Amino acid sequence: MDIQKQIQYWCFGASEDWQVAHDLIQQGRVRHGLFFAHLSLEKLLKALVCLHTQDLAPRIHNLVRLAELTGLSWSDAHIDVLADMNSLNIEGRYPELLLTPPTVQEAQQYLHIAGEVYQWLIQQLFKPSNATCAP
């Protein structure tokens, strides 16, 4: 198994999904946009799990659990963002719960805060000893 290919796969998907998240929210498709933001963070976390464990990432979607598997030191603020994004993943997957979706303005705020974690994850992947993934 080629771990480098796994890492690159997750990184490429994360970058693509991050752009889709922005595009969808810009179009007012908030629920779908935030789902793709979650998916993007999930993929970066899976890249870091592969890097840390030198094995395949587990088939889970819980960002907080994936963060624990990366071997990184996490701030409480970043873990809080991941926990918030988890709830948006559930809402995106199971809209029949009929929760009121965030407004476009609220979604842009979520995206901004998630973007800080996204950038931090990219930095972790691009540390000189880890330079494995193109943005």
C-alpha positions in Angstrom: 0.0 0.0 0.0 1.4 3.4 -1.0 0.7 5.8 1.9 1.9 8.8 -0.1 -0.8 8.1 -2.7 -3.4 7.9 0.0 -2.3 11.2 1.5 -2.3 12.9 -2.0 -5.7 11.5 -2.7 -7.1 12.9 0.5 -5.4 16.3 0.0 -6.6 16.7 -3.6 -10.2 15.8 -2.6 -10.1 18.3 0.4 -8.9 21.1 -1.8 -11.6 20.4 -4.4 -14.4 20.1 -1.8 -13.3 23.3 0.0 -13.9 25.2 -3.3 -17.2 23.5 -3.8 -18.2 24.5 -0.3 -17.5 28.1 -1.1 -19.3 28.0 -4.4 -22.4 26.4 -2.9 -22.7 28.8 -0.1 -22.2 31.7 -2.5 -25.2 30.3 -4.4 -27.3 30.1 -1.3 -27.1 26.3 -1.0 -26.1 26.5 2.6 -26.8 23.0 3.8 -24.9 21.4 0.9 -22.1 24.0 1.2 -21.5 23.3 4.9 -21.6 19.6 4.2 -18.8 20.0 1.7 -16.8 22.1 4.2 -17.1 19.2 6.7 -16.1 16.8 4.0 -13.0 18.9 3.2 -11.9 19.0 6.8 -12.5 15.2 7.1 -10.3 14.6 4.1 -7.4 16.7 5.5 -7.7 14.9 8.8 -7.6 11.5 7.0 -4.5 12.6 5.2 -2.9 13.4 8.6 -4.1 10.1 10.1 -2.4 8.3 7.1 0.8 10.3 7.7 0.8 9.7 11.4 -0.1 6.0 11.4 1.4 5.0 8.0 -1.9 3.1 7.5 -5.2 3.7 5.9 -7.5 6.2 7.6 -10.6 4.7 9.2 -14.0 5.0 7.5 -15.5 7.4 10.0 -16.8 10.9 9.7 -16.5 12.2 13.2 -13.9 15.1 12.9 -13.1 15.1 16.6 -12.3 11.4 16.6 -10.2 11.7 13.4 -8.4 14.7 15.1 -7.5 12.4 18.0 -5.9 9.9 15.5 -3.6 12.5 13.9 -1.1 12.6 16.8 -1.3 16.4 16.8 -1.7 18.7 19.8 -5.1 20.4 19.4 -6.3 23.7 20.9 -9.7 23.6 22.6 -10.9 26.2 20.0 -10.1 24.0 17.1 -11.7 21.0 18.7 -14.8 23.1 19.3 -14.9 24.0 15.6 -14.6 20.4 14.6 -17.5 19.5 17.0 -19.6 22.2 15.5 -18.8 21.0 12.0 -19.8 17.5 13.0 -23.4 18.7 13.6 -23.5 20.2 10.1 -22.4 16.9 8.6 -25.4 15.2 10.3 -27.7 17.9 9.1 -26.3 17.5 5.6 -26.8 13.8 5.6 -30.1 13.6 7.3 -32.1 16.7 6.3 -35.4 15.0 7.3 -34.6 16.1 10.9 -36.0 19.4 9.5 -33.7 21.6 11.5 -33.7 25.2 10.3 -30.6 25.6 8.1 -28.2 28.5 8.9 -28.6 31.6 6.9 -26.1 32.5 4.2 -24.5 34.9 6.5 -24.2 32.3 9.3 -22.9 29.8 6.8 -20.2 32.2 5.7 -19.2 32.7 9.4 -19.0 28.9 9.8 -16.9 28.7 6.7 -14.6 31.5 8.0 -14.1 29.7 11.3 -13.7 26.3 9.6 -11.2 28.0 7.2 -8.9 28.7 10.1 -8.8 25.0 11.0 -8.5 24.1 7.3 -5.4 26.4 7.0 -3.9 25.0 10.2 -4.3 21.4 8.9 -2.6 22.4 5.6 0.3 23.8 7.6 0.6 20.6 9.5 0.8 18.7 6.2 3.3 21.1 4.8 5.8 21.0 7.7 9.2 20.5 6.1 9.3 16.9 7.3 5.8 16.2 6.0 5.7 18.1 2.7 3.4 15.6 1.0 0.4 17.4 -0.4 -0.2 20.1 -2.9 -2.8 22.7 -2.1 
